[in-house]
Amino acid sequence: MPTVIRATGEAKDMTLDELAAFVEEALKAGVSGDRPVRAELSYSGKIKQVEIALTEDDD
């Protein structure tokens, strides 16, 4: 079973729709809304990848 949910932008940088789908998937998986999100950013500050741990043990 995966310990994190991870999402990347289909065309390099994430769109708002892709980010919203990531949040929806995390909430459906039962991830608490106060859990920290990790993000990888491009040099221009755009989001390339986000991930969130499914359990507090994996934070």
C-alpha positions in Angstrom: 0.0 0.0 0.0 1.4 3.4 -0.9 2.4 5.7 2.0 2.1 8.9 0.0 -0.1 10.5 -2.6 1.9 12.2 -5.3 0.9 14.3 -8.2 2.9 16.0 -11.0 1.9 18.5 -13.7 1.1 16.8 -17.0 2.8 19.6 -18.9 5.7 20.1 -16.6 4.1 22.7 -14.2 0.9 21.9 -12.3 -2.4 23.6 -13.2 -5.0 24.7 -10.6 -7.2 21.8 -11.9 -4.4 19.3 -11.3 -3.8 20.7 -7.8 -7.5 20.6 -7.0 -7.6 16.9 -8.1 -4.7 16.1 -5.8 -6.4 17.7 -2.8 -9.6 15.9 -3.6 -7.8 12.5 -3.8 -6.0 13.2 -0.5 -9.2 14.1 1.3 -11.0 11.0 -0.1 -8.1 8.9 1.2 -8.8 10.2 4.7 -5.8 12.5 5.0 -6.4 15.1 7.6 -6.6 18.7 6.4 -3.9 19.8 8.8 -1.3 17.4 7.4 1.7 19.2 5.7 2.1 19.1 1.9 5.5 18.8 0.3 6.1 20.5 -3.0 8.9 20.6 -5.6 9.0 24.0 -7.3 10.6 25.1 -10.6 13.2 27.9 -10.6 10.4 30.3 -11.6 8.4 29.2 -8.5 5.8 27.1 -10.3 4.7 23.8 -8.7 6.2 20.8 -10.5 5.2 18.0 -8.0 3.3 17.7 -4.7 3.0 14.9 -2.2 1.3 14.2 1.1 1.9 11.4 3.6 -1.1 9.1 4.2 -0.2 8.6 7.8 1.5 10.7 10.4 4.3 8.1 10.7 5.4 9.0 7.2 5.5 12.8 7.7 
